[in-house]
């Protein structure tokens, strides 16, 4: 049986891997043209903010 610390470490690791895979999928989207690079960055920032990661105040998409 694993300790609570090991359980939470594995849980955090799983969430991090899932986030990285989603970021990879956003960046690998070949259907977007170069003009939509901004949209890729916006999607990544939105994803991170949705996961509770503060991306700072330099991202004003409104």
C-alpha positions as CSV (number, residue, x, y, z in Angstrom):
1,X,0.0,0.0,0.0
2,X,1.3,3.4,-0.9
3,X,1.6,6.4,1.4
4,X,-0.7,9.4,1.1
5,X,2.3,11.4,0.0
6,X,3.1,9.0,-2.8
7,X,-0.6,8.9,-3.9
8,X,-0.7,12.7,-4.2
9,X,2.6,12.8,-5.9
10,X,1.3,10.3,-8.5
11,X,-1.9,12.3,-8.9
12,X,-0.1,15.5,-9.5
13,X,2.3,13.8,-12.0
14,X,-0.7,12.4,-13.9
15,X,-2.4,15.9,-14.1
16,X,0.9,17.4,-15.3
17,X,1.3,14.8,-18.0
18,X,-2.2,15.3,-19.2
19,X,-1.7,19.1,-19.4
20,X,1.5,18.7,-21.3
21,X,-0.2,16.3,-23.8
22,X,-3.0,18.7,-24.3
23,X,-0.5,21.5,-24.9
24,X,1.3,19.3,-27.4
25,X,-1.9,18.6,-29.2
26,X,-2.6,22.4,-29.5
27,X,0.8,23.1,-30.9
28,X,0.7,20.1,-33.3
29,X,-2.6,21.2,-34.9
30,X,-1.6,21.4,-38.5
31,X,-5.0,22.8,-39.5
32,X,-4.0,26.2,-38.1
33,X,-2.1,28.7,-40.3
34,X,0.8,30.8,-39.2
35,X,-1.7,33.7,-38.8
36,X,-3.3,31.7,-36.0
37,X,-0.2,31.3,-33.9
38,X,-1.8,33.8,-31.5
39,X,-4.7,31.4,-31.2
40,X,-2.4,28.6,-30.2
41,X,-0.8,30.7,-27.5
42,X,-4.2,31.8,-26.3
43,X,-5.4,28.2,-26.2
44,X,-2.3,27.2,-24.1
45,X,-2.7,30.2,-21.7
46,X,-6.5,29.4,-21.4
47,X,-5.7,25.8,-20.6
48,X,-3.1,26.7,-17.9
49,X,-5.5,29.2,-16.4
50,X,-8.2,26.6,-16.4
51,X,-5.9,24.3,-14.5
52,X,-5.4,27.0,-11.9
53,X,-2.0,28.2,-13.2
54,X,-1.7,32.0,-13.1
55,X,-0.1,33.1,-16.4
56,X,0.4,36.7,-15.2
57,X,-1.2,39.9,-16.5
58,X,0.5,40.2,-19.9
59,X,-2.1,38.1,-21.7
60,X,-5.0,40.4,-22.5
61,X,-7.1,38.5,-25.0
62,X,-10.2,40.7,-24.6
